[in-house]
Amino acid sequence: MSFAPTYSEVAQYFHSISKLNVRVGKVDSTVQKALGQRFAVRAYPSFFLVSGSTVYEYDGDRTKTALIDFASGGYKSGEVG
């Protein structure tokens, strides 16, 4: 099952609600090898949230709702990801 449609939905959600100030991007770490090493990418797809100088790796369900919840603040509680 491809993750691309879910990823697109998450990106569209955050790009349509600018007040949340969440930017979504994707990187091919087989091409951008330095970023893959910096974030210690071990599997694909991998998800990271960068807040200031802190990086949070997400390891929860790969659903639109779960990813939106994580990026909207769930990463702060440590309950998700």
FITI-598824 format. One record per residue (C-alpha): x, y, z. Coordinates in steps of 0.5 Angstrom, whole numbers, padded with zeros to 4 digits, always signed. Each point is the difference from the previous one (the first is absolute). Layout:
# residues N
XYZ
...
# end
This chain:
# residues 81
+0000+0000+0000
+0003+0007-0002
+0000+0005+0005
+0000+0006-0005
-0007+0001+0000
+0000+0001+0008
+0006+0004+0000
-0003+0005-0006
-0006+0001+0005
+0004+0001+0006
+0004+0005-0004
-0007+0004-0003
-0003+0000+0007
+0006+0004+0003
+0001+0004-0006
-0007+0002+0000
+0000+0002+0007
+0006+0005+0001
-0002+0002+0007
+0003-0007+0002
+0007+0002-0002
+0001-0007-0002
+0004-0001-0007
+0001-0007-0003
+0005-0002-0005
+0003-0006-0002
+0007-0002-0002
+0003-0006-0003
+0006-0002+0004
+0002-0005-0005
+0002+0007-0004
+0001+0004+0006
+0004-0004+0004
+0003+0005+0005
-0007+0001+0002
-0001-0007+0001
+0006-0001+0004
-0002+0006+0004
-0007-0003+0002
+0003-0007+0000
-0006-0002-0005
+0000-0008+0001
-0007-0001-0004
-0004+0003-0005
-0004+0003+0001
+0002+0004+0006
-0003+0006+0003
+0003+0005+0005
-0002+0007+0003
+0005+0005+0001
-0002+0005+0005
+0006+0005+0001
+0006-0004+0001
-0004-0006+0003
-0002-0006-0005
-0005-0005+0001
-0001-0006-0003
-0007-0003-0002
-0001-0007+0001
-0008-0001+0001
-0005-0002-0005
+0001+0003-0007
-0007+0003-0001
-0002+0007-0002
-0003+0001+0007
+0006-0002+0004
+0005+0004-0004
-0004+0006+0001
-0001-0001+0007
+0007-0001+0001
+0002+0006-0004
-0005+0004+0004
+0003-0001+0007
+0000-0007+0001
+0007-0001+0000
+0001+0005+0006
-0004-0005+0004
+0004-0006-0002
-0006-0004+0000
+0000-0001-0008
+0007-0001-0004
# end
